[in-house]
Amino acid sequence: MVSTTVVLGLILWTGLSPLPLLATMVAFRFPLAALLVVAGWIFYERFLADRGPSPDDEAGFLGGVVTELHGGASPRVAVIRASARERSIDARLATRAARLGLDSGRLAAGLTAALPTNGRLAGAAWAISTDSGAPFGPVMRLLAHRAAERGRLLRERRALTAQARATAWLVAGVPLGLFAVLVVTGRIDTGPSLPIAAVGLGLQVVGVAVVVLMLRGRS
């Protein structure tokens, strides 16, 4: 207990986060609970978490803006119509600023918030176009191509890594499934082997989660 307190004190003194150490201690103390928590978190991140609009959604929205501009609409009207057409893009702030005739900074901030990939560029292009009178359409066309290309690269990466991802889920899932079967059928020893097996499976799940986060950070 004293050594743990000293370690936590040193971590806090150096300004680092004590959460990894605390999580490790809890995992060793309650391995089954930690395993369930990590597995639930992975399931949520993989299947339930809202990941926002995709690059293809952004390409559709930006392409709609370009189409409206080519049709003779003003930039503000083009943003409003493109937002109404592409429902997956939450451009309520931008459309509200466009309808109320607010200053260019408000609408630029709305575009930045609505487009995770190209929002900053689209907002800056809007602000520059409003202040200098430069055409808005060419920049939107380039951003639409950029978003579409990013979407194509993501689809290509998923296709190329499909076999590797399936193998990773199989390798990670078979031990978990076997462990669950042994627990349900009562064939696993409830003595010291149970915590050891649970800790091993927990570390495996944590390793899979770290790899998933690393791959997501590079996307």
Secondary structure, DSSP 8 states (H G I E B T S, - for coil): -HHHHHHHHHHHHTT--SHHHHHHHHHHHSHHHHHHHHHHHHHIIIIIS-----HHHHHHHHHHHHHHHHTT--HHHHHHHHHHH-TTS--HHHHHHHHHT--HHHHHHHHHHH-TTTHHHHHHHHHHHHHH---SHHHHHHHHHHHHHHHHHHHHHHHHTHHHHHHHHHHHHHHHHHHHHHHHHT-S-SSTHHHHHHHHHHHHHHHHHHHHHHHHHT-
